[in-house]
Amino acid sequence: MEKYLWSQAYLHSFVLYNIVLKNCNNGNLASSYLMLTASCFLTACHLIFFQGCIVYAEKFI
């Protein structure tokens, strides 16, 4: 289960990273910088959230 959640978070960060690369190729540096910051933030939140869910769920198992 935990492996699945980590892979989901990784997948999301990978998708966001690709969006950033696309923006870089268009020469839109400011936009890509914002997207990169957002993707880092979202990935961190994602991992913290799922880690919290796992810890919470383990109390009931």
Secondary structure by P-SEA (a helix, b strand, c coil): caaaaaaaaaaaaaaaaaaaaaaaaacaaaaaaaaaaaaaaaaaaaaaaaaaaaaaaaaac
